[in-house]
Amino acid sequence: MKSLSKVLFWLGILSIPFSWLAWFIAPALGPEVMSSISDPAMRAVMEEAHRERWGIYVGHWPPTLLILSYILEKKAG
């Protein structure tokens, strides 16, 4: 369980910059949907909303992985 704890810890640490990167590139993930919106203001709002939701979703990964790592470390210790 110690090795799994270490893997989860490092995945948690690595997912922090990944969360930021996912938030940054999120509007590029759905261009086919965004291209169907003709109003530029609405498109900007939708891109920002999509970016926020994706960032929140991905932002839950680091604490989850780090907490699981901590729990497994305590169980193994």
C-alpha distances in whole Angstrom, upper triangle without the diagonal:
4,5,5,6,9,10,10,12,14,15,16,18,20,21,23,26,25,26,29,30,30,32,35,35,35,38,39,36,39,42,44,44,45,48,49,50,53,53,52,51,49,47,46,45,43,41,41,39,37,36,35,33,31,30,29,27,25,25,23,20,19,19,17,14,14,14,11,9,11,10,6,7,10,8,6,9
4,5,5,6,9,10,10,12,14,15,17,18,20,22,24,24,25,28,29,29,32,34,34,34,38,38,36,39,43,44,44,45,48,50,50,53,53,52,51,49,47,46,45,43,41,40,39,37,36,35,34,31,30,29,28,25,25,23,20,19,18,17,14,13,14,12,9,10,11,7,6,9,9,6,8
4,5,5,6,9,10,11,12,14,15,16,18,20,23,22,24,27,27,27,30,32,32,33,36,36,34,37,40,42,42,43,46,48,48,52,52,50,50,48,46,45,44,42,40,39,38,36,34,34,33,30,29,28,27,24,24,22,19,18,18,17,14,14,15,13,10,12,13,10,9,13,12,10,12
4,5,5,6,8,10,10,12,14,15,16,19,21,20,22,25,25,25,28,30,30,30,34,34,32,34,38,39,39,40,43,45,45,49,49,47,47,45,43,42,41,39,37,36,35,33,31,31,29,27,26,25,23,21,21,19,16,15,16,14,11,12,13,10,8,11,11,8,9,12,12,10,13
4,5,5,6,9,10,10,12,14,15,17,20,20,21,24,25,25,27,29,30,30,34,34,32,35,38,40,40,40,43,45,45,49,49,47,46,44,42,41,40,38,37,35,34,32,31,30,29,26,25,24,23,20,20,18,15,14,14,12,9,9,10,7,4,7,8,6,6,9,10,9,11
4,5,5,6,8,10,11,12,14,16,18,18,20,22,23,24,26,28,29,29,33,33,31,34,37,40,40,40,43,45,45,48,48,46,46,44,42,41,40,38,36,35,35,33,30,30,29,27,25,25,23,20,20,19,16,14,14,14,10,10,12,10,7,9,11,9,8,12,13,12,13
4,5,5,6,9,10,10,12,15,17,16,18,21,21,21,24,26,26,26,30,30,28,31,34,36,37,37,40,42,42,46,46,44,43,42,40,38,38,36,34,33,32,30,28,28,27,24,23,23,21,18,18,17,14,13,14,13,9,10,12,10,8,11,13,11,11,15,15,14,16
4,6,5,6,9,10,10,13,15,15,16,19,20,20,22,24,25,25,28,29,27,30,33,35,35,35,38,40,40,44,44,42,41,40,37,36,35,34,32,31,30,28,26,25,24,22,20,20,18,16,15,14,11,9,10,9,5,7,9,7,5,9,10,9,10,13,14,14,16
4,5,5,6,9,10,11,14,14,15,18,19,20,22,24,25,25,29,29,28,31,34,36,36,36,39,41,41,44,44,42,41,40,38,36,35,34,32,31,30,28,26,25,25,22,20,20,19,16,15,14,11,9,10,10,6,5,8,8,5,8,11,10,10,13,15,14,15
4,5,5,6,8,10,12,12,14,16,17,18,20,22,23,24,27,27,26,29,32,35,35,35,38,40,40,43,43,41,40,39,37,35,35,33,31,30,30,28,25,25,24,22,20,20,19,16,15,15,12,10,12,12,9,8,12,11,9,12,14,14,13,17,18,17,18
4,5,5,6,9,11,10,12,15,15,15,18,20,20,21,24,24,23,26,29,31,31,32,35,37,37,40,40,38,38,36,34,32,32,30,28,27,27,24,22,22,21,19,17,18,16,13,13,13,9,8,10,10,7,8,11,11,9,13,15,14,15,18,19,19,20
4,6,5,7,10,10,10,13,15,15,16,19,20,20,24,24,23,26,29,32,31,31,34,36,36,39,39,37,36,35,33,31,30,29,27,25,25,23,21,20,20,17,15,15,14,11,10,10,7,4,7,8,5,5,9,9,8,11,13,14,14,17,18,19,20
4,5,6,8,9,10,12,14,15,16,18,20,20,24,25,24,27,30,32,32,32,35,37,37,40,39,37,36,35,33,31,31,30,27,26,26,24,21,21,21,19,16,17,16,13,12,12,10,7,9,11,9,8,11,13,11,13,16,16,16,19,21,21,21
4,5,6,7,9,11,11,13,15,16,17,18,22,22,21,25,27,30,30,30,32,35,35,38,38,35,35,34,31,30,30,28,25,24,25,23,20,20,20,17,15,16,16,12,12,13,10,8,11,13,10,11,14,15,13,16,19,18,18,22,23,23,24
4,6,5,6,9,10,10,12,14,15,15,19,19,18,22,24,27,27,27,30,32,32,35,35,32,32,31,28,27,26,25,22,21,21,19,17,17,17,14,12,13,12,8,8,9,7,6,9,10,9,10,13,14,14,16,18,19,19,22,23,24,25
4,5,5,7,9,10,11,13,15,15,19,20,19,22,25,28,28,27,30,32,32,35,34,32,31,30,28,26,25,24,22,20,20,19,16,16,16,14,11,12,12,9,8,10,8,6,9,11,11,11,14,15,15,17,19,20,20,23,25,25,26
4,5,5,6,9,10,11,12,14,17,18,18,21,23,26,26,26,28,31,31,33,33,30,29,29,27,24,25,24,21,19,20,19,15,16,17,14,11,14,14,10,10,13,11,10,13,15,14,14,18,19,18,20,23,23,24,26,28,28,29
4,5,5,6,8,10,10,12,15,15,15,18,21,24,24,23,26,28,28,31,31,29,28,27,25,23,23,22,19,18,19,17,14,15,15,12,10,12,12,8,9,11,10,9,13,14,13,15,18,18,18,21,23,23,24,27,28,28,30
4,5,5,6,9,10,10,14,15,14,17,20,23,22,22,25,27,27,29,29,27,26,25,23,21,21,19,17,16,16,14,11,11,12,9,6,9,9,5,5,9,8,8,11,13,13,14,17,18,18,20,22,23,24,27,28,29,30
4,5,5,6,9,10,13,14,15,18,20,23,23,21,24,27,26,28,28,25,24,24,22,19,19,19,16,14,15,14,11,11,13,10,7,10,11,9,8,12,12,11,14,16,16,17,20,21,21,23,25,26,27,29,31,32,33
4,5,5,6,8,11,12,12,16,17,21,21,20,22,25,25,27,27,24,24,24,21,19,20,19,15,15,16,14,11,12,14,11,9,12,13,10,11,14,13,13,17,18,18,19,22,23,23,25,27,28,29,31,33,33,34
4,5,5,6,9,10,9,13,15,18,18,17,20,23,22,25,25,23,23,22,19,17,18,16,13,13,14,11,8,10,11,7,7,10,10,7,9,12,12,13,16,17,17,19,21,22,23,25,27,28,29,31,32,33,35
4,6,5,8,10,10,13,15,18,18,16,20,22,21,24,23,21,20,19,17,15,15,14,11,10,11,9,6,7,9,6,5,8,10,8,9,12,13,14,16,18,19,20,22,23,24,26,28,29,30,32,34,35,36
4,6,8,9,11,13,15,18,18,16,19,22,21,23,22,20,19,19,16,14,15,15,11,10,12,11,7,10,12,10,8,12,13,12,12,16,16,17,20,21,21,23,25,26,27,29,31,32,33,35,37,37,39
4,6,6,7,10,11,15,15,14,16,19,19,21,21,19,19,19,15,14,15,14,10,11,13,10,8,11,13,10,10,14,14,12,14,17,17,18,21,22,22,24,27,27,28,30,32,33,34,36,38,38,40
4,5,5,8,10,13,13,12,15,17,17,20,20,18,18,17,14,13,13,11,8,9,10,7,5,9,9,7,8,11,11,11,13,16,16,18,20,21,22,24,26,27,28,30,31,32,34,36,37,38,40
4,5,6,7,11,10,9,11,14,13,16,16,14,14,13,10,9,11,9,5,7,9,7,6,10,11,9,11,14,14,14,16,19,20,22,24,25,25,27,29,30,31,34,35,36,37,40,41,42,43
4,6,6,9,10,9,11,14,14,17,18,16,17,16,12,12,14,12,9,11,13,10,9,13,14,12,13,17,16,16,18,21,21,23,26,26,26,29,31,31,32,35,36,37,38,41,42,42,44
4,6,9,9,10,12,14,15,18,19,18,19,17,14,14,15,12,10,12,13,9,9,13,13,10,12,15,14,14,17,19,19,21,24,24,24,27,29,29,30,33,34,35,36,39,39,40,42
4,6,6,6,9,11,12,15,16,16,17,15,11,13,14,11,9,12,12,9,10,14,13,11,14,17,16,16,19,21,21,24,27,26,27,30,31,32,33,36,37,37,39,41,42,43,45
4,5,5,6,9,10,13,14,14,16,14,10,12,14,11,9,13,14,11,13,16,16,15,17,20,19,19,22,25,25,27,30,30,30,33,35,35,36,39,40,41,42,45,45,46,48
4,6,5,7,10,12,15,15,17,15,12,14,16,13,12,16,16,13,15,19,18,17,20,22,21,22,25,27,27,30,32,32,32,35,37,37,38,41,42,42,44,47,47,48,50
4,6,6,7,11,13,13,15,12,10,13,13,10,10,14,13,11,14,17,16,15,18,20,20,21,23,25,26,29,31,31,32,34,36,36,38,40,41,42,44,46,46,47,50
4,5,6,9,10,10,12,9,6,9,10,8,8,11,12,10,12,15,15,15,18,20,20,21,23,25,26,29,31,31,32,35,36,37,38,41,42,42,44,46,47,48,50
4,5,7,10,10,13,11,8,11,13,11,11,15,15,14,16,19,19,19,21,24,23,24,27,29,30,32,34,34,35,38,40,40,41,44,45,46,48,50,50,51,53
4,6,9,11,13,11,9,13,14,12,12,16,16,15,18,20,20,20,23,25,25,26,28,30,31,34,36,36,37,40,41,41,43,45,46,47,49,51,52,53,55
4,6,8,10,7,6,10,11,9,11,14,14,14,16,19,19,19,22,24,24,25,27,30,31,33,35,35,37,39,40,41,43,45,46,47,49,51,52,53,55
4,6,9,8,7,11,12,12,13,16,17,17,19,21,22,23,25,27,27,29,30,33,34,37,38,39,40,42,44,45,46,48,49,50,52,54,55,56,58
4,6,5,6,9,10,11,12,14,15,16,18,20,21,22,24,26,27,28,30,32,34,36,38,38,40,42,43,44,46,48,49,50,52,54,55,56,58
4,5,5,6,9,10,10,12,14,15,16,18,20,21,22,24,26,27,28,31,32,34,36,37,38,40,42,43,44,46,47,49,50,52,53,55,56
4,5,5,6,9,10,11,12,14,15,17,18,20,21,23,24,26,27,29,31,33,34,35,37,39,40,42,43,45,46,48,49,51,52,54,55
4,5,5,6,9,10,10,12,14,15,16,18,20,21,22,24,25,27,30,32,33,34,36,37,38,40,42,43,44,46,48,49,50,52,53
4,5,5,6,9,10,10,12,14,15,16,18,20,21,22,24,26,28,30,32,32,34,36,37,38,40,42,43,44,46,48,49,50,52
4,5,5,6,9,10,11,12,14,15,16,18,20,21,22,25,27,28,30,31,32,34,36,37,38,40,41,43,44,46,47,49,50
4,5,5,6,9,10,11,12,14,15,17,18,20,21,23,25,27,28,29,31,33,34,35,37,39,40,42,43,45,46,47,49
4,5,5,6,8,10,11,12,14,15,16,18,19,22,24,26,27,28,30,32,33,34,36,37,38,40,42,43,44,46,47
4,5,5,6,9,10,11,12,14,15,16,18,20,22,24,26,26,28,30,31,32,34,36,37,38,40,42,43,44,46
4,5,5,6,9,10,10,12,14,15,16,19,21,22,24,25,27,28,29,31,32,34,35,37,38,40,41,43,44
4,5,5,6,9,10,11,12,14,15,17,19,21,23,23,25,27,28,29,31,33,34,36,37,39,40,42,43
4,5,5,6,8,10,11,12,14,16,18,20,22,22,24,26,27,28,30,32,33,34,36,37,38,40,42
4,6,5,6,9,10,10,12,14,16,18,20,21,22,24,25,26,28,30,31,32,34,36,37,38,40
4,6,5,6,9,10,10,13,15,17,18,19,21,22,23,25,27,28,29,31,33,34,35,37,38
4,5,5,6,9,10,11,14,16,17,17,20,21,22,23,25,27,28,30,31,33,34,36,37
4,5,5,6,8,10,12,14,16,16,18,20,21,22,24,26,27,28,30,32,32,34,36
4,5,5,6,9,10,12,14,15,16,18,19,21,22,24,25,27,28,30,31,33,34
4,6,5,7,9,11,12,13,15,17,17,19,21,22,23,25,27,28,29,31,32
4,5,6,8,11,12,11,14,16,17,17,20,21,22,23,25,27,28,29,31
4,5,6,8,10,11,12,14,15,16,18,20,21,22,24,26,27,28,30
4,5,7,8,9,11,12,14,15,17,18,20,21,23,24,26,27,28
4,6,6,6,9,10,11,12,14,16,17,19,20,22,23,25,26
4,6,5,6,8,10,11,12,14,15,16,18,20,21,22,24
4,5,5,6,8,10,11,12,14,15,16,18,20,21,22
4,6,5,6,8,10,10,12,14,15,16,18,20,21
4,6,5,6,9,10,11,12,14,15,17,18,20
4,6,5,6,9,10,11,12,14,15,16,18
4,5,5,6,9,10,10,12,14,15,16
4,5,5,6,9,10,11,12,14,15
4,5,5,6,8,10,11,12,14
4,6,5,6,9,10,11,12
4,6,5,6,9,10,10
4,5,5,6,9,10
4,5,5,6,8
4,6,5,6
4,5,5
4,6
4
